[in-house]
Amino acid sequence: MARTSWFSEEGDALFFQRYVDRMESWQQAMEDGRVTPEEVKAQAERVAALMREIEPRLDDALHEQVTQLLLELAVLNAMQLTMFLQTQP
């Protein structure tokens, strides 16, 4: 399988949004225009399964880097959600 770069000359946010839009899990969740607690739980389980599959393959140094990446991504998600909620009446 060819490696897909995580970065784009168009800008990283646009690149990732385009990728999200193509993901089957996102398409299924958005079929009715709403995201349910069950869909969030299923997505969390998919992510955890992928993490369990990948974690044993990482050496200690790469494991630390990936851990930091995941933690910073969690902070970014929390910041985006907080910013969105602050704009709601």
C-alpha positions as a LaTeX table, in Angstrom:
\begin{tabular}{lrrr}
\hline
Residue & $x$ (\AA) & $y$ (\AA) & $z$ (\AA) \\
\hline
Met1 & 0.00 & 0.00 & 0.00 \\
Ala2 & 1.36 & 3.42 & $-0.94$ \\
Arg3 & 2.01 & 5.79 & 1.94 \\
Thr4 & $-0.32$ & 8.80 & 2.11 \\
Ser5 & 1.43 & 11.89 & 3.40 \\
Trp6 & $-0.09$ & 13.60 & 6.42 \\
Phe7 & 0.66 & 17.00 & 4.95 \\
Ser8 & $-0.54$ & 18.90 & 1.91 \\
Glu9 & 0.49 & 22.05 & 0.10 \\
Glu10 & $-3.19$ & 23.09 & 0.29 \\
Gly11 & $-3.03$ & 23.20 & 4.06 \\
Asp12 & $-3.25$ & 20.42 & 6.59 \\
Ala13 & $-6.76$ & 21.17 & 7.89 \\
Leu14 & $-8.27$ & 21.04 & 4.42 \\
Phe15 & $-6.39$ & 17.83 & 3.64 \\
Phe16 & $-7.60$ & 16.06 & 6.77 \\
Gln17 & $-11.19$ & 17.24 & 6.31 \\
Arg18 & $-11.21$ & 15.86 & 2.78 \\
Tyr19 & $-9.90$ & 12.55 & 4.17 \\
Val20 & $-12.53$ & 12.48 & 6.93 \\
Asp21 & $-15.26$ & 13.08 & 4.36 \\
Arg22 & $-14.16$ & 9.92 & 2.50 \\
Met23 & $-14.05$ & 7.69 & 5.57 \\
Glu24 & $-16.82$ & 5.09 & 5.63 \\
Ser25 & $-17.20$ & 5.45 & 9.41 \\
Trp26 & $-17.90$ & 9.19 & 9.01 \\
Gln27 & $-20.28$ & 8.67 & 6.08 \\
Gln28 & $-22.29$ & 6.10 & 8.02 \\
Ala29 & $-22.47$ & 8.29 & 11.11 \\
Met30 & $-23.62$ & 11.30 & 9.09 \\
Glu31 & $-26.24$ & 9.53 & 6.95 \\
Asp32 & $-29.02$ & 11.00 & 9.09 \\
Gly33 & $-27.18$ & 14.25 & 9.79 \\
Arg34 & $-26.67$ & 13.43 & 13.48 \\
Val35 & $-24.02$ & 11.67 & 15.53 \\
Thr36 & $-25.43$ & 9.41 & 18.23 \\
Pro37 & $-23.77$ & 8.21 & 21.43 \\
Glu38 & $-23.70$ & 4.71 & 19.94 \\
Glu39 & $-21.82$ & 5.97 & 16.87 \\
Val40 & $-19.29$ & 7.77 & 19.08 \\
Lys41 & $-18.81$ & 4.58 & 21.11 \\
Ala42 & $-18.32$ & 2.52 & 17.94 \\
Gln43 & $-15.75$ & 5.02 & 16.65 \\
Ala44 & $-13.90$ & 4.98 & 19.98 \\
Glu45 & $-13.79$ & 1.18 & 19.78 \\
Arg46 & $-12.39$ & 1.34 & 16.21 \\
Val47 & $-9.68$ & 3.74 & 17.34 \\
Ala48 & $-8.81$ & 1.62 & 20.39 \\
Ala49 & $-8.59$ & $-1.52$ & 18.23 \\
Leu50 & $-6.19$ & 0.20 & 15.83 \\
Met51 & $-4.09$ & 1.47 & 18.73 \\
Arg52 & $-3.92$ & $-2.05$ & 20.24 \\
Glu53 & $-2.79$ & $-3.41$ & 16.88 \\
Ile54 & $-0.11$ & $-0.76$ & 16.34 \\
Glu55 & 1.28 & $-0.29$ & 19.87 \\
Pro56 & 3.26 & $-3.56$ & 20.06 \\
Arg57 & 5.03 & $-2.72$ & 16.78 \\
Leu58 & 6.56 & 0.50 & 18.13 \\
Asp59 & 9.97 & 0.70 & 19.71 \\
Asp60 & 10.19 & 2.70 & 22.95 \\
Ala61 & 11.29 & 5.98 & 21.33 \\
Leu62 & 8.60 & 5.89 & 18.65 \\
His63 & 6.03 & 4.84 & 21.25 \\
Glu64 & 6.84 & 7.96 & 23.26 \\
Gln65 & 6.51 & 10.16 & 20.17 \\
Val66 & 3.21 & 8.61 & 19.12 \\
Thr67 & 1.94 & 8.96 & 22.71 \\
Gln68 & 2.78 & 12.67 & 22.65 \\
Leu69 & 1.12 & 13.04 & 19.25 \\
Leu70 & $-2.07$ & 11.40 & 20.50 \\
Leu71 & $-2.11$ & 13.56 & 23.64 \\
Glu72 & $-1.61$ & 16.75 & 21.63 \\
Leu73 & $-4.34$ & 15.64 & 19.21 \\
Ala74 & $-6.67$ & 15.12 & 22.18 \\
Val75 & $-5.86$ & 18.66 & 23.36 \\
Leu76 & $-6.56$ & 20.01 & 19.86 \\
Asn77 & $-9.92$ & 18.19 & 19.75 \\
Ala78 & $-10.85$ & 19.54 & 23.19 \\
Met79 & $-9.84$ & 23.07 & 22.18 \\
Gln80 & $-11.87$ & 22.90 & 18.97 \\
Leu81 & $-14.92$ & 21.59 & 20.83 \\
Thr82 & $-14.58$ & 24.25 & 23.52 \\
Met83 & $-14.24$ & 27.00 & 20.93 \\
Phe84 & $-17.31$ & 25.70 & 19.09 \\
Leu85 & $-19.36$ & 25.54 & 22.29 \\
Gln86 & $-18.32$ & 29.09 & 23.19 \\
Thr87 & $-19.84$ & 30.33 & 19.92 \\
Gln88 & $-23.21$ & 28.73 & 20.61 \\
Pro89 & $-25.98$ & 30.85 & 22.15 \\
\hline
\end{tabular}
